[in-house]
Amino acid sequence: MAKKENKTVILINPKLYSLEAVYGAAYVFLDKAYIYLEQDSRSKIKVNLKWKTKMTKKRLEVMRGEFLNELLNFSLREKISKSNRKIREYIVARALASASQEGPPEQKKKSFLEKGPSDIAVPWRNKNQEQCRTEESDKKPVWTIDTKGIAVPWEEKYLNKKPCRKEKIR
Amino acid sequence: MSQRENQVSFIFNGRLYDLRAIKNAIQAYRGLADFSLKTSKKNIELRASNIDKNLANIFKDEFCNYVLSEMNKIK
């Protein structure tokens, strides 16, 4: 790595870092430097960074480090994206399938008369009613601490109060 | 890269730069200069002439950056 008046030259071994990682790191620095890529005689990638603002030697050193860190960051990202590729594609495929009108393939396969747990065919209405019941019971609210005194039973709230209008008439 | 009076020539390495990225950059910069492109096995040679006088000193650097940003779009 060599430095000349507001310039930094970084040699990168293409066996260690991929070209995509170099592009990614360079892209991050486009607003700070003018970047030109060359190939070395030993087939190494030569990154010429011409900084847009004047920098001290210390600052140049720091920026060189920043570039190398970014290079490492992008190589790791690339590695992770490669290793997660299958699961990513699977998730997207599932999402697209469920979003489509036909629904996911699993739902399609279900027969018209679905069998109950005891292998007896259950009529569609009964089954749906059961489902509704279970859904309702699941949706029952869970009471938490009532700070505003809203969740007071009717008896407790109106037991000591005046009788209602109808009772007065009697 | 070499620069003469109002004329700049670039040599882009064929392995590092994509021809499509360079063409896209030319398309974007065509209002600022006249371009001539030459491709060989290893390199892509580009010559820009009649560069806008106000931009002559930063033209080549900005053009290189633009090509690099296009590379990121393509890859």
gemmi code that builds the backbone of each chain (N, CA, C; Angstrom):
import gemmi

chains = {
    "A": [
        ("MET", (0.817, -1.202, 0.000), (0.000, 0.000, 0.000), (0.861, 1.268, 0.000)),
        ("ALA", (0.661, 2.097, -0.974), (1.476, 3.306, -1.059), (0.602, 4.556, -0.993)),
        ("LYS", (1.197, 5.657, -0.526), (0.423, 6.901, -0.440), (1.208, 8.047, -1.060)),
        ("LYS", (0.519, 8.880, -1.814), (1.146, 10.062, -2.413), (0.145, 11.191, -2.316)),
        ("GLU", (0.542, 12.311, -1.806), (-0.265, 13.531, -1.774), (-1.771, 13.321, -1.959)),
        ("ASN", (-2.423, 13.143, -0.888), (-3.888, 13.019, -0.936), (-4.373, 11.835, -1.786)),
        ("LYS", (-3.514, 10.877, -1.964), (-3.895, 9.694, -2.733), (-3.554, 8.450, -1.928)),
        ("THR", (-4.338, 7.425, -2.109), (-4.028, 6.144, -1.472), (-4.135, 5.059, -2.517)),
        ("VAL", (-3.169, 4.193, -2.540), (-3.210, 3.058, -3.460), (-3.246, 1.783, -2.632)),
        ("ILE", (-4.219, 0.967, -2.888), (-4.365, -0.279, -2.134), (-4.306, -1.452, -3.099)),
        ("LEU", (-3.439, -2.402, -2.784), (-3.339, -3.616, -3.605), (-4.142, -4.724, -2.936)),
        ("ILE", (-4.995, -5.341, -3.710), (-5.871, -6.383, -3.153), (-5.644, -7.703, -3.864)),
        ("ASN", (-5.500, -8.725, -3.066), (-5.325, -10.061, -3.631), (-6.702, -10.618, -4.007)),
        ("PRO", (-6.940, -10.884, -5.297), (-8.275, -11.374, -5.697), (-8.616, -12.763, -5.174)),
        ("LYS", (-7.575, -13.474, -4.674), (-7.863, -14.795, -4.096), (-8.495, -14.651, -2.708)),
        ("LEU", (-8.191, -13.535, -2.044), (-8.733, -13.316, -0.694), (-10.067, -12.574, -0.723)),
        ("TYR", (-10.153, -11.595, -1.609), (-11.374, -10.798, -1.696), (-11.959, -10.911, -3.106)),
        ("SER", (-13.261, -11.077, -3.173), (-13.899, -11.178, -4.494), (-14.048, -9.792, -5.125)),
        ("LEU", (-14.288, -9.798, -6.422), (-14.476, -8.523, -7.145), (-15.718, -7.784, -6.632)),
        ("GLU", (-16.753, -8.546, -6.278), (-17.997, -7.942, -5.786), (-17.736, -7.172, -4.495)),
        ("ALA", (-16.889, -7.745, -3.651), (-16.547, -7.075, -2.388), (-15.794, -5.770, -2.664)),
        ("VAL", (-14.922, -5.799, -3.659), (-14.162, -4.589, -4.029), (-15.125, -3.516, -4.542)),
        ("TYR", (-16.063, -3.919, -5.400), (-17.050, -2.955, -5.919), (-17.881, -2.374, -4.775)),
        ("GLY", (-18.288, -3.243, -3.871), (-19.117, -2.803, -2.742), (-18.393, -1.791, -1.869)),
        ("ALA", (-17.153, -2.102, -1.538), (-16.361, -1.191, -0.701), (-16.106, 0.124, -1.432)),
        ("ALA", (-15.819, 0.020, -2.730), (-15.562, 1.229, -3.527), (-16.812, 2.096, -3.592)),
        ("TYR", (-17.951, 1.445, -3.699), (-19.217, 2.185, -3.801), (-19.458, 3.047, -2.558)),
        ("VAL", (-19.087, 2.501, -1.393), (-19.261, 3.245, -0.139), (-18.403, 4.519, -0.132)),
        ("PHE", (-17.256, 4.439, -0.803), (-16.308, 5.562, -0.772), (-16.454, 6.528, -1.962)),
        ("LEU", (-17.473, 6.319, -2.768), (-17.613, 7.168, -3.962), (-17.811, 8.644, -3.623)),
        ("ASP", (-18.445, 8.907, -2.481), (-18.685, 10.313, -2.120), (-17.459, 10.965, -1.480)),
        ("LYS", (-16.494, 10.151, -1.055), (-15.306, 10.706, -0.390), (-14.081, 10.753, -1.304)),
        ("ALA", (-14.071, 9.894, -2.309), (-12.870, 9.819, -3.154), (-13.222, 9.486, -4.599)),
        ("TYR", (-12.295, 9.811, -5.481), (-12.396, 9.380, -6.875), (-11.661, 8.050, -6.967)),
        ("ILE", (-12.343, 7.050, -7.453), (-11.779, 5.696, -7.414), (-11.575, 5.157, -8.824)),
        ("TYR", (-10.411, 4.590, -9.017), (-10.079, 3.994, -10.306), (-9.427, 2.640, -10.054)),
        ("LEU", (-9.943, 1.622, -10.729), (-9.428, 0.271, -10.522), (-8.487, -0.128, -11.658)),
        ("GLU", (-7.412, -0.781, -11.279), (-6.447, -1.280, -12.265), (-6.044, -2.693, -11.887)),
        ("GLN", (-5.427, -3.378, -12.825), (-4.892, -4.687, -12.490), (-3.368, -4.627, -12.500)),
        ("ASP", (-2.808, -5.135, -11.428), (-1.351, -5.138, -11.248), (-0.715, -6.183, -12.175)),
        ("SER", (0.598, -6.086, -12.354), (1.296, -7.074, -13.183), (1.212, -8.479, -12.571)),
        ("ARG", (1.086, -8.520, -11.226), (0.950, -9.828, -10.560), (-0.520, -10.203, -10.384)),
        ("SER", (-1.350, -9.661, -11.257), (-2.803, -9.882, -11.288), (-3.502, -9.511, -9.981)),
        ("LYS", (-2.907, -8.576, -9.256), (-3.586, -8.045, -8.079), (-4.430, -6.839, -8.477)),
        ("ILE", (-5.481, -6.608, -7.720), (-6.351, -5.460, -8.031), (-5.777, -4.225, -7.336)),
        ("LYS", (-5.563, -3.193, -8.143), (-4.986, -1.957, -7.617), (-6.107, -0.914, -7.526)),
        ("VAL", (-6.407, -0.507, -6.292), (-7.465, 0.496, -6.086), (-6.805, 1.852, -5.859)),
        ("ASN", (-7.039, 2.772, -6.784), (-6.490, 4.129, -6.653), (-7.565, 5.033, -6.052)),
        ("LEU", (-7.294, 5.528, -4.875), (-8.239, 6.441, -4.216), (-7.655, 7.844, -4.216)),
        ("LYS", (-8.331, 8.757, -4.900), (-7.903, 10.154, -4.912), (-8.927, 10.922, -4.078)),
        ("TRP", (-8.522, 11.313, -2.893), (-9.486, 11.890, -1.948), (-9.963, 13.260, -2.407)),
        ("LYS", (-11.248, 13.513, -2.175), (-11.840, 14.773, -2.642), (-11.423, 15.945, -1.768)),
        ("THR", (-11.203, 15.681, -0.482), (-10.744, 16.749, 0.420), (-9.299, 16.462, 0.839)),
        ("LYS", (-8.574, 17.511, 1.178), (-7.188, 17.333, 1.589), (-7.131, 16.666, 2.963)),
        ("MET", (-6.186, 15.754, 3.100), (-6.096, 14.986, 4.343), (-4.675, 14.938, 4.860)),
        ("THR", (-4.582, 14.815, 6.166), (-3.271, 14.666, 6.784), (-2.830, 13.204, 6.658)),
        ("LYS", (-1.581, 12.946, 6.968), (-1.058, 11.575, 6.872), (-1.838, 10.617, 7.762)),
        ("LYS", (-2.137, 11.116, 8.965), (-2.888, 10.290, 9.923), (-4.256, 9.940, 9.380)),
        ("ARG", (-4.880, 10.968, 8.848), (-6.239, 10.790, 8.310), (-6.219, 9.807, 7.132)),
        ("LEU", (-5.194, 9.910, 6.288), (-5.068, 8.987, 5.153), (-4.958, 7.542, 5.635)),
        ("GLU", (-4.197, 7.403, 6.712), (-4.015, 6.067, 7.292), (-5.351, 5.519, 7.801)),
        ("VAL", (-6.092, 6.404, 8.458), (-7.401, 6.011, 8.987), (-8.340, 5.615, 7.848)),
        ("MET", (-8.335, 6.416, 6.784), (-9.233, 6.145, 5.661), (-8.865, 4.837, 4.960)),
        ("ARG", (-7.577, 4.570, 4.878), (-7.133, 3.292, 4.293), (-7.708, 2.123, 5.106)),
        ("GLY", (-7.610, 2.273, 6.430), (-8.167, 1.251, 7.321), (-9.669, 1.103, 7.139)),
        ("GLU", (-10.327, 2.244, 6.984), (-11.789, 2.220, 6.776), (-12.139, 1.446, 5.509)),
        ("PHE", (-11.373, 1.683, 4.465), (-11.629, 1.000, 3.193), (-11.440, -0.510, 3.356)),
        ("LEU", (-10.360, -0.891, 4.029), (-10.092, -2.321, 4.216), (-11.171, -2.970, 5.084)),
        ("ASN", (-11.657, -2.245, 6.077), (-12.751, -2.758, 6.911), (-14.007, -2.977, 6.082)),
        ("GLU", (-14.274, -2.011, 5.220), (-15.460, -2.102, 4.368), (-15.340, -3.296, 3.424)),
        ("LEU", (-14.131, -3.530, 2.965), (-13.855, -4.674, 2.090), (-14.178, -5.989, 2.810)),
        ("LEU", (-13.768, -6.054, 4.043), (-14.021, -7.246, 4.862), (-15.516, -7.399, 5.119)),
        ("ASN", (-16.148, -6.289, 5.397), (-17.584, -6.278, 5.653), (-18.356, -6.837, 4.454)),
        ("PHE", (-17.973, -6.392, 3.260), (-18.678, -6.851, 2.066), (-18.389, -8.303, 1.753)),
        ("SER", (-17.161, -8.762, 2.036), (-16.888, -10.189, 1.783), (-17.712, -11.058, 2.721)),
        ("LEU", (-17.893, -10.599, 3.957), (-18.696, -11.375, 4.907), (-20.162, -11.396, 4.478)),
        ("ARG", (-20.632, -10.239, 4.047), (-22.021, -10.141, 3.579), (-22.259, -11.090, 2.417)),
        ("GLU", (-21.294, -11.149, 1.529), (-21.397, -12.022, 0.365), (-21.451, -13.489, 0.795)),
        ("LYS", (-20.606, -13.815, 1.768), (-20.547, -15.191, 2.263), (-21.880, -15.574, 2.909)),
        ("ILE", (-22.420, -14.676, 3.737), (-23.694, -14.942, 4.417), (-24.821, -15.081, 3.396)),
        ("SER", (-24.816, -14.193, 2.401), (-25.891, -14.253, 1.406), (-25.820, -15.557, 0.614)),
        ("LYS", (-24.605, -16.057, 0.392), (-24.467, -17.338, -0.310), (-24.993, -18.478, 0.554)),
        ("SER", (-24.652, -18.455, 1.847), (-25.057, -19.557, 2.725), (-26.556, -19.530, 3.016)),
        ("ASN", (-27.173, -18.346, 2.971), (-28.612, -18.235, 3.258), (-29.470, -18.257, 1.999)),
        ("ARG", (-28.852, -18.485, 0.890), (-29.565, -18.355, -0.386), (-30.783, -19.273, -0.476)),
        ("LYS", (-30.598, -20.550, -0.082), (-31.681, -21.524, -0.223), (-32.875, -21.153, 0.645)),
        ("ILE", (-32.613, -20.851, 1.895), (-33.709, -20.534, 2.824), (-34.404, -19.245, 2.400)),
        ("ARG", (-33.621, -18.291, 1.871), (-34.192, -17.025, 1.407), (-35.160, -17.267, 0.239)),
        ("GLU", (-34.708, -18.087, -0.699), (-35.543, -18.407, -1.854), (-36.799, -19.161, -1.423)),
        ("TYR", (-36.642, -20.051, -0.439), (-37.778, -20.823, 0.048), (-38.820, -19.901, 0.682)),
        ("ILE", (-38.353, -18.964, 1.505), (-39.266, -18.027, 2.186), (-40.016, -17.182, 1.159)),
        ("VAL", (-39.307, -16.705, 0.179), (-39.944, -15.872, -0.856), (-40.970, -16.693, -1.642)),
        ("ALA", (-40.610, -17.928, -1.966), (-41.526, -18.794, -2.708), (-42.797, -19.036, -1.913)),
        ("ARG", (-42.646, -19.285, -0.608), (-43.805, -19.508, 0.268), (-44.692, -18.272, 0.330)),
        ("ALA", (-44.037, -17.123, 0.463), (-44.782, -15.869, 0.570), (-45.572, -15.600, -0.702)),
        ("LEU", (-44.949, -15.844, -1.843), (-45.619, -15.611, -3.123), (-46.776, -16.589, -3.316)),
        ("ALA", (-46.548, -17.837, -2.899), (-47.590, -18.854, -3.044), (-48.808, -18.515, -2.197)),
        ("SER", (-48.573, -18.083, -0.956), (-49.694, -17.766, -0.070), (-50.398, -16.483, -0.498)),
        ("ALA", (-49.662, -15.590, -1.160), (-50.259, -14.332, -1.618), (-51.121, -14.528, -2.865)),
        ("SER", (-50.818, -15.580, -3.605), (-51.585, -15.813, -4.836), (-53.002, -16.268, -4.492)),
        ("GLN", (-53.940, -16.123, -5.406), (-55.347, -16.425, -5.133), (-55.591, -17.899, -4.869)),
        ("GLU", (-54.849, -18.754, -5.548), (-55.068, -20.193, -5.414), (-54.666, -20.729, -4.052)),
        ("GLY", (-53.807, -20.023, -3.366), (-53.355, -20.468, -2.055), (-52.201, -21.422, -2.169)),
        ("PRO", (-51.598, -21.753, -1.026), (-50.430, -22.635, -1.064), (-50.810, -24.043, -1.494)),
        ("PRO", (-49.893, -24.799, -2.035), (-50.183, -26.138, -2.544), (-50.721, -27.085, -1.485)),
        ("GLU", (-50.374, -26.892, -0.219), (-50.840, -27.782, 0.854), (-52.359, -27.723, 0.991)),
        ("GLN", (-52.931, -26.513, 0.854), (-54.367, -26.341, 1.008), (-55.124, -26.999, -0.134)),
        ("LYS", (-54.512, -26.957, -1.311), (-55.142, -27.531, -2.493), (-55.357, -29.028, -2.339)),
        ("LYS", (-54.401, -29.663, -1.726), (-54.406, -31.120, -1.624), (-55.506, -31.647, -0.704)),
        ("LYS", (-56.006, -30.830, 0.234), (-56.997, -31.291, 1.205), (-58.264, -31.758, 0.490)),
        ("SER", (-58.787, -32.910, 0.929), (-59.961, -33.482, 0.272), (-61.224, -32.755, 0.697)),
        ("PHE", (-62.294, -33.010, -0.032), (-63.560, -32.343, 0.243), (-64.096, -32.747, 1.616)),
        ("LEU", (-64.132, -34.053, 1.865), (-64.583, -34.537, 3.175), (-63.363, -34.804, 4.052)),
        ("GLU", (-63.110, -33.890, 4.897), (-61.937, -34.064, 5.768), (-62.284, -34.991, 6.922)),
        ("LYS", (-61.383, -35.849, 7.247), (-61.644, -36.799, 8.327), (-61.278, -36.191, 9.667)),
        ("GLY", (-62.115, -36.523, 10.673), (-61.873, -36.037, 12.020), (-60.777, -36.828, 12.693)),
        ("PRO", (-60.566, -36.554, 13.992), (-59.493, -37.268, 14.696), (-59.753, -38.755, 14.823)),
        ("SER", (-61.053, -39.159, 14.851), (-61.348, -40.591, 14.985), (-61.625, -41.223, 13.618)),
        ("ASP", (-61.108, -40.626, 12.600), (-61.232, -41.120, 11.227), (-62.681, -41.164, 10.743)),
        ("ILE", (-63.551, -40.399, 11.351), (-64.946, -40.339, 10.903), (-65.115, -39.041, 10.128)),
        ("ALA", (-65.763, -39.119, 8.986), (-65.954, -37.908, 8.179), (-66.850, -36.922, 8.927)),
        ("VAL", (-66.400, -35.664, 9.021), (-67.163, -34.648, 9.754), (-67.815, -33.707, 8.738)),
        ("PRO", (-69.126, -33.460, 8.901), (-69.770, -32.508, 7.977), (-69.105, -31.130, 8.059)),
        ("TRP", (-69.166, -30.453, 6.944), (-68.467, -29.155, 6.827), (-68.993, -28.154, 7.857)),
        ("ARG", (-70.347, -28.093, 8.034), (-70.940, -27.110, 8.953), (-70.475, -27.341, 10.388)),
        ("ASN", (-70.597, -28.623, 10.809), (-70.197, -28.947, 12.194), (-68.749, -28.557, 12.445)),
        ("LYS", (-67.963, -28.907, 11.481), (-66.531, -28.648, 11.658), (-66.263, -27.156, 11.782)),
        ("ASN", (-66.934, -26.396, 10.937), (-66.757, -24.937, 10.973), (-67.240, -24.340, 12.279)),
        ("GLN", (-68.390, -24.855, 12.777), (-68.914, -24.365, 14.055), (-67.910, -24.613, 15.169)),
        ("GLU", (-67.362, -25.808, 15.156), (-66.358, -26.141, 16.179), (-65.176, -25.188, 16.108)),
        ("GLN", (-64.794, -24.935, 14.871), (-63.653, -24.024, 14.689), (-63.970, -22.643, 15.238)),
        ("CYS", (-65.229, -22.175, 14.953), (-65.634, -20.850, 15.429), (-65.597, -20.797, 16.946)),
        ("ARG", (-66.100, -21.864, 17.560), (-66.106, -21.896, 19.022), (-64.690, -21.798, 19.582)),
        ("THR", (-63.870, -22.619, 19.036), (-62.490, -22.627, 19.548), (-61.820, -21.277, 19.324)),
        ("GLU", (-62.125, -20.666, 18.177), (-61.533, -19.345, 17.910), (-62.025, -18.315, 18.904)),
        ("GLU", (-63.359, -18.392, 19.215), (-63.924, -17.439, 20.182), (-63.296, -17.608, 21.560)),
        ("SER", (-63.168, -18.889, 21.963), (-62.588, -19.136, 23.284), (-61.130, -18.678, 23.338)),
        ("ASP", (-60.463, -18.807, 22.184), (-59.065, -18.336, 22.135), (-58.980, -16.822, 22.241)),
        ("LYS", (-60.032, -16.160, 21.697), (-59.979, -14.698, 21.648), (-60.374, -14.031, 22.962)),
        ("LYS", (-60.781, -14.812, 23.988), (-61.172, -14.223, 25.265), (-60.050, -13.340, 25.794)),
        ("PRO", (-60.416, -12.119, 26.205), (-59.355, -11.206, 26.643), (-58.712, -11.659, 27.947)),
        ("VAL", (-57.474, -11.391, 28.038), (-56.733, -11.714, 29.263), (-56.658, -10.443, 30.091)),
        ("TRP", (-57.197, -10.495, 31.327), (-57.223, -9.292, 32.158), (-55.864, -9.023, 32.765)),
        ("THR", (-55.479, -7.824, 32.633), (-54.217, -7.414, 33.269), (-54.559, -6.387, 34.353)),
        ("ILE", (-53.581, -5.762, 34.932), (-53.842, -4.805, 36.013), (-54.685, -3.635, 35.487)),
        ("ASP", (-55.819, -3.384, 36.173), (-56.764, -2.367, 35.732), (-56.464, -1.046, 36.455)),
        ("THR", (-55.636, -0.235, 35.849), (-55.206, 1.010, 36.509), (-56.302, 2.070, 36.514)),
        ("LYS", (-57.178, 2.081, 35.529), (-58.206, 3.122, 35.418), (-59.556, 2.709, 35.994)),
        ("GLY", (-59.639, 1.501, 36.544), (-60.870, 1.050, 37.183), (-62.006, 0.808, 36.202)),
        ("ILE", (-61.674, 0.360, 35.029), (-62.709, 0.109, 34.009), (-63.294, -1.290, 34.185)),
        ("ALA", (-62.459, -2.221, 34.510), (-62.887, -3.613, 34.584), (-63.501, -3.957, 35.948)),
        ("VAL", (-64.540, -3.193, 36.346), (-65.226, -3.475, 37.624), (-66.529, -4.202, 37.312)),
        ("PRO", (-66.837, -5.316, 38.002), (-68.088, -6.039, 37.723), (-69.313, -5.147, 37.965)),
        ("TRP", (-70.399, -5.432, 37.253), (-71.628, -4.618, 37.310), (-72.165, -4.563, 38.736)),
        ("GLU", (-72.177, -5.731, 39.388), (-72.735, -5.815, 40.761), (-71.983, -4.877, 41.703)),
        ("GLU", (-70.702, -4.918, 41.600), (-69.880, -4.089, 42.501), (-70.089, -2.603, 42.229)),
        ("LYS", (-70.282, -2.280, 40.974), (-70.360, -0.876, 40.582), (-71.704, -0.251, 40.952)),
        ("TYR", (-72.814, -0.990, 40.740), (-74.151, -0.391, 40.905), (-74.941, -0.929, 42.111)),
        ("LEU", (-74.398, -1.787, 42.920), (-75.120, -2.398, 44.039), (-75.539, -1.356, 45.076)),
        ("ASN", (-74.695, -0.440, 45.422), (-74.993, 0.552, 46.459), (-75.608, 1.836, 45.912)),
        ("LYS", (-75.774, 1.889, 44.599), (-76.337, 3.100, 43.991), (-77.864, 3.073, 44.027)),
        ("LYS", (-78.494, 4.223, 43.666), (-79.966, 4.352, 43.660), (-80.576, 3.373, 42.675)),
        ("PRO", (-81.796, 2.877, 42.965), (-82.454, 1.961, 42.021), (-82.793, 2.674, 40.715)),
        ("CYS", (-82.949, 1.892, 39.710), (-83.212, 2.472, 38.399), (-84.659, 2.963, 38.273)),
        ("ARG", (-85.026, 3.610, 37.210), (-86.304, 4.302, 37.032), (-87.504, 3.377, 37.190)),
        ("LYS", (-87.431, 2.180, 36.622), (-88.537, 1.221, 36.655), (-88.899, 0.864, 38.082)),
        ("GLU", (-87.904, 0.646, 38.894), (-88.148, 0.247, 40.299), (-88.870, 1.359, 41.059)),
        ("LYS", (-88.549, 2.608, 40.752), (-89.203, 3.750, 41.393), (-90.705, 3.748, 41.150)),
        ("ILE", (-91.117, 3.432, 39.972), (-92.532, 3.430, 39.579), (-93.304, 2.412, 40.394)),
        ("ARG", (-92.689, 1.253, 40.573), (-93.358, 0.211, 41.356), (-93.607, 0.702, 42.781)),
    ],
    "B": [
        ("MET", (-4.916, 6.673, -17.364), (-5.645, 7.831, -17.873), (-4.668, 8.923, -18.298)),
        ("SER", (-4.868, 9.481, -19.439), (-4.025, 10.607, -19.841), (-4.915, 11.767, -20.285)),
        ("GLN", (-4.397, 12.973, -20.116), (-5.231, 14.139, -20.410), (-4.463, 15.141, -21.272)),
        ("ARG", (-5.026, 15.496, -22.417), (-4.468, 16.563, -23.245), (-5.404, 17.759, -23.142)),
        ("GLU", (-5.142, 18.727, -23.999), (-6.016, 19.902, -23.990), (-7.437, 19.497, -24.387)),
        ("ASN", (-8.317, 19.619, -23.456), (-9.732, 19.354, -23.713), (-9.986, 17.942, -24.266)),
        ("GLN", (-9.099, 17.050, -23.938), (-9.262, 15.666, -24.403), (-8.734, 14.710, -23.341)),
        ("VAL", (-9.492, 13.694, -23.067), (-9.083, 12.725, -22.035), (-9.204, 11.326, -22.616)),
        ("SER", (-8.235, 10.477, -22.284), (-8.385, 9.077, -22.704), (-8.305, 8.168, -21.479)),
        ("PHE", (-9.149, 7.198, -21.475), (-9.234, 6.246, -20.362), (-8.869, 4.862, -20.870)),
        ("ILE", (-8.270, 4.077, -20.010), (-8.082, 2.651, -20.313), (-8.666, 1.858, -19.147)),
        ("PHE", (-9.770, 1.219, -19.409), (-10.423, 0.412, -18.375), (-10.062, -1.053, -18.580)),
        ("ASN", (-9.709, -1.693, -17.519), (-9.382, -3.116, -17.603), (-10.662, -3.926, -17.865)),
        ("GLY", (-10.601, -4.780, -18.846), (-11.770, -5.570, -19.235), (-12.269, -6.525, -18.166)),
        ("ARG", (-11.357, -6.939, -17.287), (-11.776, -7.855, -16.210), (-12.467, -7.119, -15.072)),
        ("LEU", (-12.076, -5.872, -14.882), (-12.605, -5.120, -13.743), (-13.828, -4.286, -14.100)),
        ("TYR", (-13.879, -3.855, -15.344), (-14.999, -3.002, -15.763), (-15.815, -3.700, -16.843)),
        ("ASP", (-17.109, -3.513, -16.750), (-18.032, -4.097, -17.720), (-18.323, -3.073, -18.820)),
        ("LEU", (-18.389, -3.570, -20.036), (-18.645, -2.670, -21.171), (-20.006, -1.973, -21.041)),
        ("ARG", (-20.982, -2.684, -20.477), (-22.325, -2.100, -20.323), (-22.287, -0.902, -19.380)),
        ("ALA", (-21.486, -1.042, -18.314), (-21.369, 0.056, -17.339), (-20.760, 1.290, -18.005)),
        ("ILE", (-19.744, 1.050, -18.843), (-19.084, 2.166, -19.536), (-20.053, 2.818, -20.532)),
        ("LYS", (-20.812, 1.991, -21.217), (-21.784, 2.528, -22.185), (-22.860, 3.345, -21.478)),
        ("ASN", (-23.287, 2.853, -20.323), (-24.287, 3.608, -19.547), (-23.732, 4.959, -19.110)),
        ("ALA", (-22.466, 4.945, -18.705), (-21.822, 6.196, -18.280), (-21.695, 7.168, -19.449)),
        ("ILE", (-21.348, 6.626, -20.624), (-21.247, 7.470, -21.823), (-22.603, 8.113, -22.119)),
        ("GLN", (-23.629, 7.292, -21.978), (-24.996, 7.777, -22.214), (-25.315, 8.956, -21.283)),
        ("ALA", (-24.895, 8.819, -20.051), (-25.181, 9.875, -19.068), (-24.337, 11.132, -19.301)),
        ("TYR", (-23.120, 10.938, -19.794), (-22.182, 12.064, -19.960), (-22.125, 12.608, -21.396)),
        ("ARG", (-22.979, 12.116, -22.260), (-22.865, 12.495, -23.680), (-23.094, 13.988, -23.920)),
        ("GLY", (-23.791, 14.626, -23.008), (-24.026, 16.068, -23.146), (-22.806, 16.909, -22.793)),
        ("LEU", (-21.829, 16.297, -22.136), (-20.663, 17.049, -21.663), (-19.419, 16.849, -22.518)),
        ("ALA", (-19.414, 15.822, -23.353), (-18.236, 15.548, -24.197), (-18.602, 14.622, -25.352)),
        ("ASP", (-17.672, 14.494, -26.302), (-17.852, 13.527, -27.393), (-16.988, 12.308, -27.077)),
        ("PHE", (-17.520, 11.144, -27.270), (-16.809, 9.926, -26.877), (-16.508, 9.030, -28.077)),
        ("SER", (-15.376, 8.341, -27.991), (-15.099, 7.273, -28.955), (-14.571, 6.068, -28.180)),
        ("LEU", (-15.117, 4.930, -28.502), (-14.859, 3.712, -27.723), (-14.126, 2.682, -28.575)),
        ("LYS", (-13.170, 2.009, -27.958), (-12.404, 0.984, -28.660), (-12.210, -0.185, -27.691)),
        ("THR", (-12.543, -1.371, -28.130), (-12.380, -2.516, -27.219), (-11.323, -3.471, -27.763)),
        ("SER", (-10.496, -3.939, -26.859), (-9.512, -4.963, -27.224), (-9.735, -6.154, -26.288)),
        ("LYS", (-8.869, -7.154, -26.386), (-9.060, -8.366, -25.576), (-9.014, -8.063, -24.073)),
        ("LYS", (-8.031, -7.252, -23.697), (-7.833, -7.010, -22.263), (-8.479, -5.720, -21.778)),
        ("ASN", (-8.456, -4.713, -22.620), (-8.868, -3.379, -22.165), (-10.014, -2.782, -22.978)),
        ("ILE", (-10.614, -1.788, -22.379), (-11.619, -0.987, -23.078), (-11.067, 0.437, -23.108)),
        ("GLU", (-10.787, 0.905, -24.313), (-10.209, 2.245, -24.440), (-11.295, 3.253, -24.797)),
        ("LEU", (-11.231, 4.359, -24.107), (-12.258, 5.382, -24.308), (-11.587, 6.741, -24.453)),
        ("ARG", (-12.047, 7.488, -25.415), (-11.495, 8.831, -25.610), (-12.634, 9.845, -25.558)),
        ("ALA", (-12.446, 10.842, -24.728), (-13.457, 11.899, -24.620), (-12.853, 13.208, -25.105)),
        ("SER", (-13.548, 13.876, -26.023), (-13.050, 15.166, -26.542), (-14.150, 16.217, -26.443)),
        ("ASN", (-13.752, 17.455, -26.715), (-14.689, 18.596, -26.589), (-15.373, 18.612, -25.221)),
        ("ILE", (-14.580, 18.441, -24.216), (-15.140, 18.410, -22.851), (-15.548, 19.821, -22.437)),
        ("ASP", (-16.635, 19.895, -21.747), (-17.113, 21.174, -21.223), (-15.984, 21.829, -20.410)),
        ("LYS", (-15.630, 23.076, -20.758), (-14.452, 23.713, -20.152), (-14.553, 23.860, -18.632)),
        ("ASN", (-15.740, 24.090, -18.164), (-15.916, 24.269, -16.710), (-15.676, 22.974, -15.925)),
        ("LEU", (-15.848, 21.868, -16.625), (-15.753, 20.577, -15.936), (-14.484, 19.807, -16.291)),
        ("ALA", (-13.628, 20.406, -17.098), (-12.459, 19.682, -17.623), (-11.577, 19.074, -16.534)),
        ("ASN", (-11.405, 19.798, -15.424), (-10.480, 19.290, -14.395), (-11.045, 18.140, -13.562)),
        ("ILE", (-12.365, 18.044, -13.472), (-12.924, 16.937, -12.671), (-13.592, 15.873, -13.537)),
        ("PHE", (-13.594, 16.098, -14.834), (-14.350, 15.224, -15.740), (-13.927, 13.759, -15.628)),
        ("LYS", (-12.638, 13.514, -15.753), (-12.181, 12.108, -15.792), (-12.447, 11.387, -14.466)),
        ("ASP", (-12.235, 12.092, -13.352), (-12.460, 11.456, -12.047), (-13.934, 11.147, -11.828)),
        ("GLU", (-14.758, 12.126, -12.157), (-16.203, 11.929, -11.976), (-16.714, 10.824, -12.898)),
        ("PHE", (-16.170, 10.776, -14.108), (-16.598, 9.751, -15.065), (-16.248, 8.355, -14.531)),
        ("CYS", (-15.036, 8.210, -14.003), (-14.603, 6.925, -13.433), (-15.512, 6.504, -12.280)),
        ("ASN", (-15.844, 7.455, -11.432), (-16.746, 7.148, -10.315), (-18.118, 6.707, -10.822)),
        ("TYR", (-18.571, 7.369, -11.866), (-19.879, 7.024, -12.417), (-19.869, 5.600, -12.974)),
        ("VAL", (-18.790, 5.253, -13.666), (-18.675, 3.892, -14.221), (-18.698, 2.869, -13.091)),
        ("LEU", (-18.004, 3.179, -12.014), (-17.955, 2.272, -10.859), (-19.342, 2.096, -10.232)),
        ("SER", (-20.076, 3.192, -10.144), (-21.423, 3.086, -9.571), (-22.330, 2.265, -10.486)),
        ("GLU", (-22.108, 2.388, -11.794), (-22.881, 1.577, -12.753), (-22.518, 0.103, -12.615)),
        ("MET", (-21.251, -0.158, -12.318), (-20.812, -1.542, -12.115), (-21.592, -2.191, -10.985)),
        ("ASN", (-21.832, -1.404, -9.943), (-22.578, -1.925, -8.802), (-24.016, -2.213, -9.157)),
        ("LYS", (-24.572, -1.429, -10.070), (-25.954, -1.670, -10.496), (-26.046, -2.949, -11.322)),
        ("ILE", (-25.046, -3.142, -12.174), (-25.070, -4.299, -13.078), (-24.826, -5.604, -12.334)),
        ("LYS", (-23.844, -5.612, -11.430), (-23.444, -6.843, -10.736), (-24.491, -7.292, -9.725)),
    ],
}
model = gemmi.Model(1)
for chain_id, residues in chains.items():
    chain = gemmi.Chain(chain_id)
    for i, (resn, *xyz) in enumerate(residues, 1):
        res = gemmi.Residue()
        res.name, res.seqid = resn, gemmi.SeqId(i, " ")
        for name, pos in zip(("N", "CA", "C"), xyz):
            atom = gemmi.Atom()
            atom.name, atom.element = name, gemmi.Element(name[0])
            atom.pos, atom.b_iso = gemmi.Position(*pos), 0.0
            res.add_atom(atom)
        chain.add_residue(res)
    model.add_chain(chain)
structure = gemmi.Structure()
structure.add_model(model)
structure.setup_entities()
